[in-house]
Amino acid sequence: MNTTADRFFIKLDRFFIRLVRTFWIVFSLVSLSLNVFIQISIVSKFRQIFHDVLPGRPLPAITQFILTFQIELVIFAIALMFLGLWIFYSRRTLWSGLILFVIAVQIGVTIFALFLPLIGVTIYLSQ
């Protein structure tokens, strides 16, 4: 029995599936763009700031890691996005959400690592 209500709910279900797919793709592209922008543009500017403000001072290990592996982290983010898209279209939505979480953590760790030496300078100057 195929009633009007059944057809309506089938169309509504398909609409929500398309909406979730579109949201995931847009969110992936935005997070990838943000990550690549941070890694290419902002990390380079912070490298110059560290060179000018902290000449000869050692940087924290996490900051040094971000500065050293800048291009590799961009490649990692791009690979994660494609892996996430493949996993999402394989209908493993839990894993695709985990991929987005890893990308968000990478963005957060990068920002933390870039500001960590400046926090140390601020504490030093305030004493």
C-alpha positions in Angstrom: 0.0 0.0 0.0 1.6 3.2 -1.1 -0.4 6.1 0.4 0.2 9.8 0.0 1.7 9.9 3.5 4.2 7.1 2.7 5.3 9.0 -0.4 5.6 12.2 1.6 7.8 10.5 4.2 10.0 8.9 1.6 10.5 12.2 -0.1 11.2 13.8 3.3 13.7 11.1 4.1 15.5 11.6 0.8 15.6 15.4 1.4 17.2 14.9 4.8 19.8 12.5 3.4 20.7 15.1 0.7 20.8 17.8 3.3 23.2 15.9 5.5 25.4 15.0 2.6 25.5 18.6 1.5 26.2 19.8 5.0 29.0 17.3 5.4 30.6 18.3 2.1 30.3 22.0 2.9 31.6 21.5 6.4 34.5 19.4 5.1 35.5 22.0 2.5 35.2 24.9 5.0 37.3 23.1 7.6 39.9 22.0 4.9 40.1 25.6 3.6 40.5 27.0 7.1 43.2 24.4 7.9 45.1 25.1 4.7 44.8 28.8 5.2 46.2 28.5 8.7 49.0 26.2 7.7 50.1 28.2 4.7 49.4 31.9 5.5 49.3 32.2 9.3 52.1 29.8 10.2 54.4 31.6 7.8 53.5 34.9 9.5 54.1 33.5 12.9 57.4 32.1 11.8 58.5 35.6 10.9 57.2 36.9 14.2 59.1 34.3 16.1 62.2 35.2 14.1 61.8 38.9 14.9 60.6 38.8 18.5 62.4 35.7 19.8 65.8 35.7 18.0 67.9 32.7 19.2 65.3 31.6 21.8 64.2 27.9 21.6 60.6 27.4 20.7 58.4 24.8 22.4 58.5 21.3 20.8 54.9 21.5 19.6 55.5 24.9 17.9 58.7 23.6 16.3 56.8 20.6 15.1 54.1 22.8 13.4 56.8 25.0 11.8 58.9 22.1 10.6 56.1 19.9 9.2 53.9 22.7 7.8 53.5 21.2 4.3 53.0 17.7 5.6 50.2 18.9 7.8 48.5 20.4 4.8 48.8 17.2 2.9 47.5 15.3 6.0 44.4 17.6 6.2 43.7 17.1 2.5 44.1 13.3 2.8 41.8 13.3 5.8 39.1 15.2 3.9 39.2 12.8 1.0 39.2 9.8 3.4 36.3 11.3 5.3 34.3 11.8 2.0 35.0 8.2 1.0 33.9 7.0 4.4 30.8 9.1 4.4 29.7 7.9 1.0 30.4 4.3 2.2 27.6 5.0 4.8 29.9 4.9 7.8 28.8 8.2 9.2 30.3 7.7 12.7 33.8 7.4 11.2 33.2 10.4 9.0 32.3 12.4 12.0 35.5 11.2 13.7 37.5 12.4 10.7 36.0 15.9 11.0 36.8 15.8 14.7 40.5 15.0 13.9 40.6 17.9 11.5 39.1 20.2 14.2 41.7 19.0 16.7 44.5 19.6 14.2 43.3 23.2 13.7 43.1 23.7 17.5 46.5 22.2 18.2 48.0 24.4 15.4 46.5 27.6 16.9 47.6 26.6 20.4 51.2 25.8 19.2 51.5 29.1 17.5 50.4 31.2 20.5 52.3 29.2 23.1 55.6 31.0 22.6 53.9 34.4 22.7 52.2 33.5 26.0 55.7 32.8 27.4 56.9 36.2 26.1 53.9 38.0 27.7 54.5 36.3 31.0 58.2 37.2 30.9 57.5 40.8 30.1 54.9 41.2 32.8 57.4 40.2 35.5 
